């Protein structure tokens, strides 16, 4: 894979299509155990064996079950993969989360993630949701303290506006932002552009729009020998060199289809 298809985050070179584990490692409504743990582990390992070296999870997926599946899936790969997890969102019923950015809660969250992932240090830790009742400065300040203690290497924030990003940057070095971004959902374009100008990783979650395509767009993708998913992911790869997409799936077939998008841009570079 060519260098311009990777992004350097700290001392780690990330291939720009990663893998989001939410769908693979939890039940319906992102609640409870995965429907097929063996299959989930196989899909994650297949992603890594095909070049993925950025894996994203969160303590709210399940809750907790995703981190346990990811830990088992990553066991054979050692430090070959950058692992990201998130805290600050409380899963309280299927399909529903609420933010909790209180430093005391985040302390509990990071300790729980370290235990489930069987790590002394987490490569990338995101504030999953900004708590409207807690200033982001306090929440990010807690993450900065965890970094100082050696519990996390890199600090990230998720689901943020440009204003919230700038406020967080006043407290700590922000190494990554994770927001929704896709060809069909560009509401955070200003955040993407700022991170690009400052060489901050932008992790695009929900990178493939679903049920949002008209016939002409589908036909255009087909004319270029691509699926809609591949066209969407390729658009992200072309958008800016700091954008890393994390499509998730529980299907090996769809996984390999997504990874083919990486090869599409590699052939053009």
N, C-alpha and C positions, 0 to 999 in steps of 0.2 A: 504493500500500500504506500502511496506517495505521501511525502511530508505535508503537502497542502491539504490533505484529507485528514489531518490530525490537528489537535489543539494541545499545546503544552500548558499544563496546569501544575504549577510547582515543578517538581522534577519528574512528572509523569506525562507521557505522551498519549493522549486519549484519541482513539479512533472516533470519528464524528457521528457514527450511529451507535448509540448505546442500547441498553435494554431496561425498560421499566417493568418491574415485577408485579405490579398491582393485580393485573388480570390473571397471571399465571399461578399466583401463590395464595389466593384467597377464594372464598366462596361467593355466592350471589350477593350483590350489594356491598362487595368488598368486606364481607362479614364472615367470620368463622374460618374453619380450616379449608384448605384447598380441596376441591372435589377429587383430585387425583394427585397425590403428593409425588409419586414416582414419575408421572408425566411432567409435572411442574419442574422437578429437578432436572429431568432430561432436556427440557426446552431451554432452561437457563444454561446448562452445560453445552448444549449445541450452539447457543449464541456465542459463548466464549471460544469454543473450538473453531468457529467461523470468523474470528477476528474481533468480536466485541470485547472491550476491556474497561467498560464503564457500566456498572450495575447499580440501579437505583431502587431503593425500597423506602419504607417508613414504618414507624411503630404503630401508626393508626391503621395500617392495612391488616385487617383481621378482627380486632387489633392483635398485634404481636405475631400472628402466625406467619406473615410474610418474612419477617426477619429470621425466624427459625428455619424456614425452607431455604432461604438464601444462604444462611450459614452452612447448611448441609451441602447445598449445591456447589458452593465455592471452595469447599474443603480441599479438593485436590489441586487447586490452582495457586495457592500461596499468595504471593504478592504480585502476581501477574495482572491482577484486576484492581482498578480503583473502585472502592465501594462507597456509595453514598446512602445515608439514611436521613430521616427527618423526625423532628419532634416539635410539639407545640400545637398539635391537633388531636383532640380527644374523640375517638370513635365511640358513640354511645348507643347506636342502633344501626341496623342495615341501611346503608345509603346516606348516613348523616354524621357529620362531625361538628365540633365546636372548637374554637380557638382557646388555648390557654398558654399565654406567653409569660406567666409569672416566673421569675428566676427560680423559685423553690420548686415549682413543677418541672421546669426544664432540667433541673438537677436530677430529679427522679427519673425523668425520661432518658437522659443520656446514660445514666447508670444502668437502666434497664436494657437499653440497646447494646451497650458494651457487653453485658452478660449474655444476652440472646445471640449476639453475633460472635461471641467468644473471642473478643479482641481487647487489647489493651488501649488501642487508639483507633478511632474511626477516620478514614481518609477524608471524607467530606460530610459535614453535618449541616443540614438546612433547618432554619426556622420555618416550619411547615405553613403556618398561618400567622398573620399578624393579629394579635389580640386587641380588639378595639378598646379594651379597658386597661391595657398596659402599654405605656409608650414603647415604641420599637427600640428606643435607645436602651431601655432596661433589659429587654429580651436579648438583644444582640450583645449587650454588655455581659450577660451571663455566658453566652457562647464564647466571647473573648476570654473569659475567665477559664472555661473548660479547655480552651486552646493553650492557655498559659500553663495549665496543669498537665498538658500532654495527652488529654483525652480525645482531642480532635486535631487533625492537621490543618484542615481548610474550613472556612466559614462560608456558608451560603444562606440565602434568604429566598423564600418562595412566595408566589402569588402577591407580588408587590407592584405598586405604582412607581413612577419616576421619583416622586417626592419622598416616598418611603425608602427607596434605595439611597437617595442622597442623605437622608437622616441616618440611616444605618452606617453609611460610609464615614460619618463624622465620629463614630464610636469605635469602629474596627475595620480592618482590611477585609473587604468582601471579595471572595475569590470566584463566586458563581451566583447566578440568579436563575431560578427555575420558575418559569411562567408558562401558561398556555401560549402557543404560537404555531400558526400554520398558514398555508395558502389561503384558507377560508376564515381564519381568525387572527387578525392583525391589530387587535386593540392595544397590544403592548409593544407596538413597533418602536415607540420612542425609547422604551427601556432597552430593547434589543440594540438600537442604534447607539445608545450611550455605552452599553457594555462593549460593543464592538470598538468604539473609539478609545476605550480605556483598556482594551485587551483583557476583559473579564469574561469568563466562560458564561454563555447563555445556554441553559439546558431547556430545550423546548419539550414540555410535556403536552399530551394530546396533540401530537404533530400531524395526525391524519384526520381530517374532517369526515364525519360519517353522515350519510343521508343528506348531503348538502350539494350534490353535483347535478348539473343539468346534462341532457343528452349530448350537447355539443362538446362539453368538457370531457366526457367519457370517450367520445369518438376521437378527440384530439390525442388523448393518452394512447389509445389503441393504434392510431396512425404512427406514433413514435415507438411502437412496440413495448409500451409500458402499461402497467395497471394504474388505476387511480392512486393507490397507495404509493407506488413507486414514483409517480409524477410529483406527489405531494412531498415526499421525503427528499427527492432530488431538488425541489424548489428550495427547501431549507438549506441543503448543502451549498447551493449556489448563492443564497441570500447574503451570508457574511461568514468569514472564516472562523469566528468564535462560536458559531451556533452548533450545538450538539443535540441531536434529536434522540428521544428515548421511547420509540414505539414499543408497546407491550402486546403480547399475545400469549394464548395458551396453546397455540398450534405451531408445530414445527414447519408446516407448509407455509403459513403466513410469515413466520419468522424469516425463512429463507427468501421469500418474496421481498420482504422489507430490506434485507441485507443486500439484495441485488441492486438496490438504489445506490448504494455506496460504489459498487462496481461501475454503474453507469457514469458517475462523475469521474471515477478514476480513469476510465477509458478516454475521457475528453481532456484530461489534464496534461 
